[in-house]
Amino acid sequence: MSQQDLTADMLTRIRNAVRNDAPYVNCLNNKLNRGVADVLCEEGYTKAHDVIDDGRQGVLRINLKYGPRGERIIHVIDRVSKVGRRVYCRMSDLPRPLQGLGIAIVSTSRGVMSDRRCRQENVGGEVVAIVS
């Protein structure tokens, strides 16, 4: 059975791994998932990520980050735009999770970026996920 929404699968794997205090999580590798992993790393929610060659498309390994006493950095990670209902926003209408303490991950014509960076570059796009 083929999967329809690879990004939702990646977010669910991250959510489950954080709940189990796993040091890393393996996800399917594609361009959007790499972009989401880049944004999570830039914003400080994960340590790093790399692509492991498996003879096919590769596996995206994301190293998760925890606080100094083991507390979780990622509390909520939700998919906003789904296969059946895409959610697009202008720069002025982008969500501001937790009044700026969380981030919205946005897929734009200039690549995948956080809502803060979208406001800096004055660009909108498809809201992929919200992380806080």
N, CA, C and O atoms as a GROMACS GRO file, in nm:
protein
  528
    1MET      N    1   0.084  -0.118   0.000
    1MET     CA    2   0.000   0.000   0.000
    1MET      C    3   0.088   0.125   0.000
    1MET      O    4   0.179   0.137   0.082
    2SER      N    5   0.061   0.215  -0.092
    2SER     CA    6   0.141   0.336  -0.101
    2SER      C    7   0.087   0.443  -0.007
    2SER      O    8  -0.032   0.449   0.022
    3GLN      N    9   0.178   0.525   0.041
    3GLN     CA   10   0.138   0.633   0.130
    3GLN      C   11   0.104   0.756   0.048
    3GLN      O   12   0.168   0.784  -0.053
    4GLN      N   13   0.004   0.828   0.092
    4GLN     CA   14  -0.040   0.948   0.019
    4GLN      C   15   0.029   1.073   0.070
    4GLN      O   16   0.070   1.158  -0.010
    5ASP      N   17   0.041   1.087   0.201
    5ASP     CA   18   0.093   1.210   0.259
    5ASP      C   19   0.220   1.179   0.337
    5ASP      O   20   0.215   1.143   0.454
    6LEU      N   21   0.334   1.193   0.271
    6LEU     CA   22   0.462   1.157   0.333
    6LEU      C   23   0.501   1.256   0.442
    6LEU      O   24   0.569   1.218   0.538
    7THR      N   25   0.459   1.381   0.431
    7THR     CA   26   0.492   1.480   0.532
    7THR      C   27   0.414   1.455   0.660
    7THR      O   28   0.469   1.469   0.769
    8ALA      N   29   0.287   1.418   0.648
    8ALA     CA   30   0.208   1.384   0.767
    8ALA      C   31   0.268   1.263   0.836
    8ALA      O   32   0.270   1.256   0.959
    9ASP      N   33   0.316   1.166   0.758
    9ASP     CA   34   0.382   1.049   0.814
    9ASP      C   35   0.508   1.090   0.890
    9ASP      O   36   0.535   1.037   0.998
   10MET      N   37   0.587   1.182   0.834
   10MET     CA   38   0.709   1.229   0.901
   10MET      C   39   0.675   1.300   1.031
   10MET      O   40   0.741   1.277   1.132
   11LEU      N   41   0.575   1.386   1.031
   11LEU     CA   42   0.537   1.458   1.153
   11LEU      C   43   0.487   1.363   1.260
   11LEU      O   44   0.514   1.383   1.378
   12THR      N   45   0.414   1.259   1.220
   12THR     CA   46   0.366   1.160   1.317
   12THR      C   47   0.482   1.081   1.374
   12THR      O   48   0.484   1.052   1.494
   13ARG      N   49   0.579   1.046   1.292
   13ARG     CA   50   0.697   0.975   1.342
   13ARG      C   51   0.775   1.061   1.441
   13ARG      O   52   0.821   1.011   1.544
   14ILE      N   53   0.789   1.191   1.412
   14ILE     CA   54   0.859   1.280   1.505
   14ILE      C   55   0.781   1.291   1.636
   14ILE      O   56   0.839   1.284   1.744
   15ARG      N   57   0.649   1.308   1.627
   15ARG     CA   58   0.564   1.319   1.746
   15ARG      C   59   0.576   1.194   1.833
   15ARG      O   60   0.589   1.205   1.955
   16ASN      N   61   0.572   1.076   1.771
   16ASN     CA   62   0.584   0.951   1.847
   16ASN      C   63   0.723   0.933   1.907
   16ASN      O   64   0.736   0.884   2.019
   17ALA      N   65   0.826   0.972   1.833
   17ALA     CA   66   0.963   0.957   1.883
   17ALA      C   67   0.989   1.051   2.002
   17ALA      O   68   1.056   1.012   2.098
   18VAL      N   69   0.936   1.172   1.995
   18VAL     CA   70   0.953   1.266   2.107
   18VAL      C   71   0.879   1.214   2.230
   18VAL      O   72   0.928   1.225   2.342
   19ARG      N   73   0.761   1.157   2.208
   19ARG     CA   74   0.684   1.101   2.319
   19ARG      C   75   0.759   0.986   2.388
   19ARG      O   76   0.746   0.966   2.508
   20ASN      N   77   0.838   0.910   2.308
   20ASN     CA   78   0.913   0.797   2.362
   20ASN      C   79   1.056   0.833   2.400
   20ASN      O   80   1.134   0.744   2.435
   21ASP      N   81   1.093   0.960   2.394
   21ASP     CA   82   1.227   1.010   2.426
   21ASP      C   83   1.336   0.942   2.342
   21ASP      O   84   1.443   0.911   2.393
   22ALA      N   85   1.308   0.920   2.215
   22ALA     CA   86   1.405   0.858   2.125
   22ALA      C   87   1.512   0.960   2.086
   22ALA      O   88   1.483   1.079   2.075
   23PRO      N   89   1.635   0.915   2.065
   23PRO     CA   90   1.741   1.008   2.026
   23PRO      C   91   1.731   1.054   1.881
   23PRO      O   92   1.777   1.164   1.848
   24TYR      N   93   1.673   0.973   1.794
   24TYR     CA   94   1.658   1.010   1.654
   24TYR      C   95   1.535   0.940   1.596
   24TYR      O   96   1.477   0.852   1.658
   25VAL      N   97   1.498   0.982   1.475
   25VAL     CA   98   1.385   0.921   1.406
   25VAL      C   99   1.421   0.910   1.257
   25VAL      O  100   1.482   1.001   1.201
   26ASN      N  101   1.383   0.800   1.195
   26ASN     CA  102   1.404   0.780   1.052
   26ASN      C  103   1.274   0.806   0.978
   26ASN      O  104   1.169   0.755   1.016
   27CYS      N  105   1.282   0.888   0.871
   27CYS     CA  106   1.166   0.923   0.791
   27CYS      C  107   1.198   0.900   0.645
   27CYS      O  108   1.314   0.881   0.607
   28LEU      N  109   1.094   0.901   0.562
   28LEU     CA  110   1.114   0.889   0.419
   28LEU      C  111   1.172   1.019   0.365
   28LEU      O  112   1.136   1.128   0.410
   29ASN      N  113   1.259   1.006   0.268
   29ASN     CA  114   1.330   1.122   0.214
   29ASN      C  115   1.258   1.174   0.090
   29ASN      O  116   1.238   1.100  -0.006
   30ASN      N  117   1.220   1.299   0.093
   30ASN     CA  118   1.176   1.372  -0.026
   30ASN      C  119   1.206   1.520  -0.003
   30ASN      O  120   1.251   1.559   0.104
   31LYS      N  121   1.182   1.600  -0.104
   31LYS     CA  122   1.222   1.741  -0.098
   31LYS      C  123   1.149   1.818   0.011
   31LYS      O  124   1.210   1.898   0.082
   32LEU      N  125   1.019   1.797   0.024
   32LEU     CA  126   0.942   1.869   0.126
   32LEU      C  127   0.983   1.826   0.266
   32LEU      O  128   0.994   1.910   0.355
   33ASN      N  129   1.005   1.698   0.288
   33ASN     CA  130   1.049   1.651   0.420
   33ASN      C  131   1.186   1.706   0.456
   33ASN      O  132   1.210   1.741   0.572
   34ARG      N  133   1.277   1.714   0.358
   34ARG     CA  134   1.409   1.774   0.385
   34ARG      C  135   1.394   1.922   0.420
   34ARG      O  136   1.464   1.972   0.509
   35GLY      N  137   1.303   1.992   0.352
   35GLY     CA  138   1.279   2.133   0.382
   35GLY      C  139   1.222   2.152   0.522
   35GLY      O  140   1.263   2.244   0.593
   36VAL      N  141   1.128   2.066   0.562
   36VAL     CA  142   1.072   2.074   0.697
   36VAL      C  143   1.180   2.045   0.800
   36VAL      O  144   1.187   2.112   0.903
   37ALA      N  145   1.265   1.945   0.773
   37ALA     CA  146   1.375   1.913   0.864
   37ALA      C  147   1.475   2.029   0.874
   37ALA      O  148   1.527   2.056   0.981
   38ASP      N  149   1.501   2.098   0.762
   38ASP     CA  150   1.589   2.215   0.764
   38ASP      C  151   1.532   2.325   0.854
   38ASP      O  152   1.605   2.385   0.933
   39VAL      N  153   1.403   2.351   0.841
   39VAL     CA  154   1.340   2.456   0.922
   39VAL      C  155   1.344   2.418   1.070
   39VAL      O  156   1.374   2.503   1.154
   40LEU      N  157   1.314   2.292   1.102
   40LEU     CA  158   1.318   2.248   1.242
   40LEU      C  159   1.459   2.264   1.300
   40LEU      O  160   1.474   2.299   1.417
   41CYS      N  161   1.560   2.238   1.220
   41CYS     CA  162   1.699   2.251   1.265
   41CYS      C  163   1.737   2.399   1.281
   41CYS      O  164   1.800   2.437   1.381
   42GLU      N  165   1.700   2.484   1.184
   42GLU     CA  166   1.732   2.627   1.191
   42GLU      C  167   1.666   2.694   1.311
   42GLU      O  168   1.725   2.783   1.374
   43GLU      N  169   1.545   2.653   1.344
   43GLU     CA  170   1.470   2.715   1.453
   43GLU      C  171   1.505   2.655   1.589
   43GLU      O  172   1.455   2.702   1.691
   44GLY      N  173   1.590   2.551   1.593
   44GLY     CA  174   1.637   2.497   1.720
   44GLY      C  175   1.551   2.387   1.780
   44GLY      O  176   1.565   2.356   1.898
   45TYR      N  177   1.462   2.328   1.701
   45TYR     CA  178   1.378   2.220   1.753
   45TYR      C  179   1.446   2.083   1.741
   45TYR      O  180   1.411   1.991   1.814
   46THR      N  181   1.542   2.069   1.650
   46THR     CA  182   1.618   1.944   1.636
   46THR      C  183   1.767   1.979   1.629
   46THR      O  184   1.804   2.093   1.604
   47LYS      N  185   1.850   1.876   1.652
   47LYS     CA  186   1.995   1.899   1.646
   47LYS      C  187   2.044   1.906   1.502
   47LYS      O  188   2.102   2.006   1.461
   48ALA      N  189   2.020   1.801   1.427
   48ALA     CA  190   2.069   1.793   1.289
   48ALA      C  191   1.991   1.686   1.215
   48ALA      O  192   1.909   1.614   1.274
   49HIS      N  193   2.016   1.675   1.087
   49HIS     CA  194   1.956   1.568   1.007
   49HIS      C  195   2.051   1.534   0.894
   49HIS      O  196   2.131   1.617   0.851
   50ASP      N  197   2.042   1.412   0.846
   50ASP     CA  198   2.122   1.369   0.733
   50ASP      C  199   2.047   1.262   0.655
   50ASP      O  200   1.955   1.199   0.706
   51VAL      N  201   2.089   1.244   0.530
   51VAL     CA  202   2.026   1.146   0.442
   51VAL      C  203   2.115   1.023   0.438
   51VAL      O  204   2.234   1.031   0.408
   52ILE      N  205   2.056   0.908   0.468
   52ILE     CA  206   2.127   0.781   0.466
   52ILE      C  207   2.085   0.706   0.340
   52ILE      O  208   1.966   0.687   0.316
   53ASP      N  209   2.183   0.665   0.261
   53ASP     CA  210   2.155   0.596   0.136
   53ASP      C  211   2.111   0.452   0.165
   53ASP      O  212   2.180   0.379   0.236
   54ASP      N  213   1.996   0.413   0.109
   54ASP     CA  214   1.948   0.277   0.127
   54ASP      C  215   1.928   0.205  -0.006
   54ASP      O  216   1.864   0.100  -0.010
   55GLY      N  217   1.982   0.260  -0.114
   55GLY     CA  218   1.970   0.199  -0.244
   55GLY      C  219   1.846   0.244  -0.320
   55GLY      O  220   1.835   0.217  -0.440
   56ARG      N  221   1.754   0.313  -0.255
   56ARG     CA  222   1.635   0.366  -0.322
   56ARG      C  223   1.638   0.517  -0.311
   56ARG      O  224   1.730   0.580  -0.362
   57GLN      N  225   1.539   0.577  -0.246
   57GLN     CA  226   1.534   0.723  -0.235
   57GLN      C  227   1.609   0.776  -0.115
   57GLN      O  228   1.633   0.896  -0.106
   58GLY      N  229   1.648   0.690  -0.023
   58GLY     CA  230   1.721   0.730   0.095
   58GLY      C  231   1.630   0.745   0.216
   58GLY      O  232   1.507   0.750   0.204
   59VAL      N  233   1.693   0.751   0.331
   59VAL     CA  234   1.621   0.766   0.458
   59VAL      C  235   1.670   0.895   0.523
   59VAL      O  236   1.790   0.920   0.530
   60LEU      N  237   1.577   0.976   0.569
   60LEU     CA  238   1.610   1.101   0.637
   60LEU      C  239   1.614   1.074   0.787
   60LEU      O  240   1.511   1.045   0.848
   61ARG      N  241   1.732   1.084   0.847
   61ARG     CA  242   1.748   1.061   0.991
   61ARG      C  243   1.755   1.197   1.060
   61ARG      O  244   1.843   1.278   1.033
   62ILE      N  245   1.660   1.220   1.151
   62ILE     CA  246   1.652   1.347   1.224
   62ILE      C  247   1.693   1.322   1.368
   62ILE      O  248   1.631   1.240   1.437
   63ASN      N  249   1.796   1.391   1.415
   63ASN     CA  250   1.842   1.380   1.554
   63ASN      C  251   1.761   1.478   1.638
   63ASN      O  252   1.767   1.599   1.617
   64LEU      N  253   1.686   1.424   1.732
   64LEU     CA  254   1.596   1.505   1.813
   64LEU      C  255   1.671   1.575   1.926
   64LEU      O  256   1.778   1.530   1.967
   65LYS      N  257   1.615   1.684   1.974
   65LYS     CA  258   1.680   1.766   2.076
   65LYS      C  259   1.593   1.769   2.201
   65LYS      O  260   1.470   1.778   2.193
   66TYR      N  261   1.658   1.761   2.315
   66TYR     CA  262   1.589   1.767   2.444
   66TYR      C  263   1.659   1.870   2.532
   66TYR      O  264   1.774   1.906   2.505
   67GLY      N  265   1.592   1.915   2.635
   67GLY     CA  266   1.648   2.014   2.727
   67GLY      C  267   1.756   1.954   2.814
   67GLY      O  268   1.783   1.834   2.806
   68PRO      N  269   1.819   2.036   2.899
   68PRO     CA  270   1.929   1.987   2.983
   68PRO      C  271   1.887   1.879   3.083
   68PRO      O  272   1.970   1.796   3.121
   69ARG      N  273   1.761   1.877   3.125
   69ARG     CA  274   1.714   1.774   3.218
   69ARG      C  275   1.625   1.672   3.148
   69ARG      O  276   1.550   1.600   3.214
   70GLY      N  277   1.632   1.667   3.015
   70GLY     CA  278   1.554   1.571   2.939
   70GLY      C  279   1.414   1.617   2.902
   70GLY      O  280   1.335   1.537   2.852
   71GLU      N  281   1.381   1.745   2.924
   71GLU     CA  282   1.248   1.792   2.889
   71GLU      C  283   1.236   1.807   2.737
   71GLU      O  284   1.335   1.830   2.668
   72ARG      N  285   1.116   1.795   2.687
   72ARG     CA  286   1.090   1.797   2.544
   72ARG      C  287   1.095   1.939   2.489
   72ARG      O  288   1.042   2.032   2.550
   73ILE      N  289   1.158   1.954   2.373
   73ILE     CA  290   1.161   2.082   2.304
   73ILE      C  291   1.035   2.095   2.217
   73ILE      O  292   0.974   2.202   2.212
   74ILE      N  293   0.997   1.986   2.150
   74ILE     CA  294   0.876   1.985   2.066
   74ILE      C  295   0.761   1.935   2.152
   74ILE      O  296   0.761   1.820   2.194
   75HIS      N  297   0.663   2.021   2.177
   75HIS     CA  298   0.545   1.982   2.254
   75HIS      C  299   0.430   1.945   2.160
   75HIS      O  300   0.364   1.844   2.180
   76VAL      N  301   0.408   2.027   2.059
   76VAL     CA  302   0.299   2.007   1.964
   76VAL      C  303   0.355   2.019   1.824
   76VAL      O  304   0.427   2.114   1.793
   77ILE      N  305   0.324   1.924   1.738
   77ILE     CA  306   0.360   1.932   1.596
   77ILE      C  307   0.240   1.879   1.517
   77ILE      O  308   0.212   1.759   1.518
   78ASP      N  309   0.171   1.970   1.449
   78ASP     CA  310   0.046   1.936   1.380
   78ASP      C  311   0.054   1.973   1.233
   78ASP      O  312   0.112   2.074   1.196
   79ARG      N  313  -0.006   1.889   1.150
   79ARG     CA  314  -0.018   1.914   1.007
   79ARG      C  315  -0.136   2.006   0.984
   79ARG      O  316  -0.245   1.981   1.037
   80VAL      N  317  -0.118   2.113   0.908
   80VAL     CA  318  -0.225   2.208   0.881
   80VAL      C  319  -0.285   2.181   0.743
   80VAL      O  320  -0.405   2.155   0.731
   81SER      N  321  -0.202   2.187   0.640
   81SER     CA  322  -0.246   2.165   0.504
   81SER      C  323  -0.244   2.015   0.476
   81SER      O  324  -0.139   1.951   0.488
   82LYS      N  325  -0.358   1.959   0.438
   82LYS     CA  326  -0.367   1.815   0.417
   82LYS      C  327  -0.391   1.786   0.270
   82LYS      O  328  -0.406   1.878   0.189
   83VAL      N  329  -0.395   1.659   0.234
   83VAL     CA  330  -0.415   1.621   0.096
   83VAL      C  331  -0.550   1.669   0.045
   83VAL      O  332  -0.560   1.719  -0.067
   84GLY      N  333  -0.654   1.654   0.126
   84GLY     CA  334  -0.788   1.691   0.083
   84GLY      C  335  -0.820   1.838   0.098
   84GLY      O  336  -0.916   1.886   0.038
   85ARG      N  337  -0.740   1.912   0.175
   85ARG     CA  338  -0.768   2.053   0.198
   85ARG      C  339  -0.636   2.128   0.216
   85ARG      O  340  -0.574   2.122   0.322
   86ARG      N  341  -0.595   2.197   0.113
   86ARG     CA  342  -0.473   2.277   0.119
   86ARG      C  343  -0.504   2.413   0.181
   86ARG      O  344  -0.610   2.471   0.156
   87VAL      N  345  -0.411   2.462   0.263
   87VAL     CA  346  -0.430   2.590   0.331
   87VAL      C  347  -0.318   2.685   0.286
   87VAL      O  348  -0.200   2.662   0.312
   88TYR      N  349  -0.359   2.791   0.217
   88TYR     CA  350  -0.265   2.892   0.169
   88TYR      C  351  -0.289   3.022   0.244
   88TYR      O  352  -0.403   3.057   0.274
   89CYS      N  353  -0.182   3.094   0.273
   89CYS     CA  354  -0.194   3.221   0.346
   89CYS      C  355  -0.102   3.326   0.285
   89CYS      O  356   0.006   3.295   0.236
   90ARG      N  357  -0.148   3.450   0.288
   90ARG     CA  358  -0.061   3.562   0.254
   90ARG      C  359   0.036   3.585   0.369
   90ARG      O  360   0.021   3.526   0.476
   91MET      N  361   0.132   3.668   0.346
   91MET     CA  362   0.229   3.699   0.450
   91MET      C  363   0.161   3.763   0.570
   91MET      O  364   0.197   3.734   0.684
   92SER      N  365   0.063   3.848   0.546
   92SER     CA  366  -0.005   3.916   0.656
   92SER      C  367  -0.099   3.825   0.733
   92SER      O  368  -0.134   3.855   0.848
   93ASP      N  369  -0.142   3.714   0.673
   93ASP     CA  370  -0.237   3.622   0.737
   93ASP      C  371  -0.171   3.498   0.796
   93ASP      O  372  -0.242   3.410   0.845
   94LEU      N  373  -0.039   3.490   0.794
   94LEU     CA  374   0.029   3.371   0.846
   94LEU      C  375   0.002   3.354   0.995
   94LEU      O  376   0.001   3.453   1.069
   95PRO      N  377  -0.020   3.231   1.040
   95PRO     CA  378  -0.045   3.210   1.183
   95PRO      C  379   0.078   3.241   1.268
   95PRO      O  380   0.191   3.228   1.222
   96ARG      N  381   0.054   3.283   1.390
   96ARG     CA  382   0.159   3.314   1.486
   96ARG      C  383   0.136   3.225   1.609
   96ARG      O  384   0.076   3.269   1.707
   97PRO      N  385   0.184   3.100   1.605
   97PRO     CA  386   0.157   3.007   1.715
   97PRO      C  387   0.214   3.055   1.848
   97PRO      O  388   0.329   3.098   1.854
   98LEU      N  389   0.134   3.047   1.952
   98LEU     CA  390   0.173   3.090   2.087
   98LEU      C  391   0.228   3.232   2.089
   98LEU      O  392   0.325   3.260   2.161
   99GLN      N  393   0.169   3.321   2.012
   99GLN     CA  394   0.210   3.462   2.001
   99GLN      C  395   0.360   3.476   1.970
   99GLN      O  396   0.427   3.563   2.025
  100GLY      N  397   0.411   3.389   1.883
  100GLY     CA  398   0.550   3.399   1.838
  100GLY      C  399   0.646   3.303   1.906
  100GLY      O  400   0.762   3.297   1.866
  101LEU      N  401   0.602   3.227   2.006
  101LEU     CA  402   0.691   3.131   2.071
  101LEU      C  403   0.702   3.002   1.991
  101LEU      O  404   0.801   2.930   2.004
  102GLY      N  405   0.603   2.971   1.908
  102GLY     CA  406   0.608   2.856   1.820
  102GLY      C  407   0.634   2.902   1.677
  102GLY      O  408   0.651   3.022   1.652
  103ILE      N  409   0.638   2.807   1.584
  103ILE     CA  410   0.659   2.844   1.444
  103ILE      C  411   0.556   2.776   1.356
  103ILE      O  412   0.500   2.672   1.391
  104ALA      N  413   0.530   2.838   1.243
  104ALA     CA  414   0.453   2.776   1.136
  104ALA      C  415   0.550   2.749   1.023
  104ALA      O  416   0.628   2.837   0.985
  105ILE      N  417   0.547   2.628   0.969
  105ILE     CA  418   0.634   2.591   0.857
  105ILE      C  419   0.555   2.613   0.730
  105ILE      O  420   0.445   2.560   0.713
  106VAL      N  421   0.611   2.694   0.638
  106VAL     CA  422   0.541   2.736   0.517
  106VAL      C  423   0.621   2.696   0.394
  106VAL      O  424   0.742   2.718   0.388
  107SER      N  425   0.552   2.638   0.297
  107SER     CA  426   0.613   2.605   0.169
  107SER      C  427   0.584   2.718   0.072
  107SER      O  428   0.469   2.744   0.037
  108THR      N  429   0.689   2.787   0.029
  108THR     CA  430   0.673   2.904  -0.057
  108THR      C  431   0.737   2.877  -0.192
  108THR      O  432   0.794   2.770  -0.216
  109SER      N  433   0.728   2.976  -0.280
  109SER     CA  434   0.793   2.965  -0.410
  109SER      C  435   0.945   2.975  -0.397
  109SER      O  436   1.018   2.940  -0.490
  110ARG      N  437   0.992   3.022  -0.282
  110ARG     CA  438   1.137   3.034  -0.256
  110ARG      C  439   1.189   2.921  -0.169
  110ARG      O  440   1.303   2.926  -0.123
  111GLY      N  441   1.106   2.820  -0.145
  111GLY     CA  442   1.148   2.706  -0.063
  111GLY      C  443   1.067   2.700   0.065
  111GLY      O  444   0.978   2.781   0.089
  112VAL      N  445   1.099   2.602   0.147
  112VAL     CA  446   1.031   2.583   0.275
  112VAL      C  447   1.099   2.670   0.379
  112VAL      O  448   1.221   2.668   0.392
  113MET      N  449   1.019   2.748   0.453
  113MET     CA  450   1.075   2.837   0.554
  113MET      C  451   0.977   2.858   0.667
  113MET      O  452   0.860   2.821   0.658
  114SER      N  453   1.026   2.917   0.775
  114SER     CA  454   0.940   2.944   0.892
  114SER      C  455   0.858   3.070   0.867
  114SER      O  456   0.887   3.148   0.776
  115ASP      N  457   0.756   3.090   0.951
  115ASP     CA  458   0.671   3.208   0.936
  115ASP      C  459   0.750   3.336   0.961
  115ASP      O  460   0.720   3.438   0.899
  116ARG      N  461   0.847   3.333   1.049
  116ARG     CA  462   0.929   3.453   1.076
  116ARG      C  463   1.006   3.494   0.950
  116ARG      O  464   1.011   3.611   0.914
  117ARG      N  465   1.066   3.395   0.885
  117ARG     CA  466   1.144   3.424   0.765
  117ARG      C  467   1.054   3.468   0.650
  117ARG      O  468   1.093   3.551   0.569
  118CYS      N  469   0.932   3.413   0.644
  118CYS     CA  470   0.835   3.457   0.542
  118CYS      C  471   0.801   3.604   0.561
  118CYS      O  472   0.788   3.678   0.463
  119ARG      N  473   0.786   3.647   0.685
  119ARG     CA  474   0.755   3.788   0.711
  119ARG      C  475   0.873   3.877   0.674
  119ARG      O  476   0.853   3.988   0.624
  120GLN      N  477   0.996   3.829   0.697
  120GLN     CA  478   1.114   3.906   0.661
  120GLN      C  479   1.125   3.921   0.509
  120GLN      O  480   1.158   4.028   0.459
  121GLU      N  481   1.096   3.812   0.436
  121GLU     CA  482   1.109   3.814   0.290
  121GLU      C  483   0.981   3.855   0.220
  121GLU      O  484   0.976   3.861   0.097
  122ASN      N  485   0.875   3.884   0.298
  122ASN     CA  486   0.747   3.931   0.244
  122ASN      C  487   0.691   3.834   0.140
  122ASN      O  488   0.663   3.871   0.026
  123VAL      N  489   0.674   3.707   0.181
  123VAL     CA  490   0.624   3.604   0.092
  123VAL      C  491   0.528   3.514   0.170
  123VAL      O  492   0.549   3.489   0.289
  124GLY      N  493   0.425   3.465   0.105
  124GLY     CA  494   0.330   3.372   0.166
  124GLY      C  495   0.337   3.238   0.096
  124GLY      O  496   0.423   3.216   0.010
  125GLY      N  497   0.248   3.147   0.132
  125GLY     CA  498   0.250   3.016   0.069
  125GLY      C  499   0.159   2.919   0.142
  125GLY      O  500   0.067   2.958   0.212
  126GLU      N  501   0.187   2.790   0.124
  126GLU     CA  502   0.108   2.684   0.184
  126GLU      C  503   0.158   2.655   0.325
  126GLU      O  504   0.276   2.625   0.344
  127VAL      N  505   0.072   2.663   0.423
  127VAL     CA  506   0.109   2.636   0.562
  127VAL      C  507   0.113   2.484   0.579
  127VAL      O  508   0.009   2.417   0.572
  128VAL      N  509   0.231   2.430   0.600
  128VAL     CA  510   0.251   2.286   0.609
  128VAL      C  511   0.221   2.235   0.749
  128VAL      O  512   0.144   2.141   0.765
  129ALA      N  513   0.282   2.298   0.851
  129ALA     CA  514   0.268   2.247   0.988
  129ALA      C  515   0.286   2.360   1.087
  129ALA      O  516   0.338   2.467   1.055
  130ILE      N  517   0.242   2.333   1.211
  130ILE     CA  518   0.263   2.426   1.322
  130ILE      C  519   0.338   2.350   1.431
  130ILE      O  520   0.299   2.240   1.468
  131VAL      N  521   0.445   2.409   1.482
  131VAL     CA  522   0.529   2.347   1.584
  131VAL      C  523   0.539   2.441   1.702
  131VAL      O  524   0.561   2.561   1.687
  132SER      N  525   0.521   2.385   1.821
  132SER     CA  526   0.539   2.465   1.943
  132SER      C  527   0.586   2.374   2.056
  132SER      O  528   0.607   2.420   2.168
   0.00000   0.00000   0.00000
